[in-house]
Amino acid sequence: MNFDYNTTRNELILAEYGRNVQNMVKYIIELPDLEERNKYAQAVIDLMGFLNPHLRDVADFKHKLWDHLHIISGYKIDVDSPYPKPTPEDALVKPKHIGYPQQKITYKHYGKTVETMIEKAKAVEDPERRAAMVQGIANFMKMAYVTWNKDSVADETILKNLRELSGGQLQLDENVNLAKVEFKPVAARPANNNNRGRQNNNNGKGRQNNSSNNNRPQRNNNNNPKPRH
């Protein structure tokens, strides 16, 4: 008896589409009629989109599916594609290295965004607008401090750090009150009491029984015998 194992089959080119799609593409390649190949290729494209619905969120969704169809066929399929046909050389091109920003952050719990906002505020000449921006930056710094340190912070610490980061150019009055920020830990969920429903049902039954007993007509408990005539 011969068993068909995956190790003895051809390698899957794009495993996310499965072996059946790969076999269908192989069948389309061998079809002699171009019109028939186009019809079956469109059906396979629809199936590939159904098997990978997350690709619909990708820009140019249909273009990617047609490229995958050519890749699965080993660039041998001859169909009328609505997009330019990819080549094996395109798969060898590596994307450019994005790089990682190598920037020193003075206070990491504030992040680079605070330093950027401080530089923007320093360039503002209007006194009222500049004061409003400084107030907003200080409130944001307090929120970021509490978020990362899980503790309260004095306003004096925020104002001191603001002066340091701005090189003394941005300051607030010492008596200013920043927005109140509190860190609230996540409360643990109460344990699921499976007997709670039973207890309520039993209590309800008891109340029903008592009420039904009260509504019953009272019997005459007079033990005196009936008078004889």
Secondary structure as UniProt FT lines:
FT   HELIX           6..8
FT   HELIX           15..17
FT   HELIX           18..29
FT   HELIX           34..51
FT   HELIX           53..57
FT   HELIX           61..72
FT   TURN            73..75
FT   HELIX           88..92
FT   TURN            108..110
FT   HELIX           111..122
FT   HELIX           127..149
FT   HELIX           155..165
FT   TURN            166..168
FT   TURN            174..175
FT   TURN            194..195
FT   HELIX           196..215
//
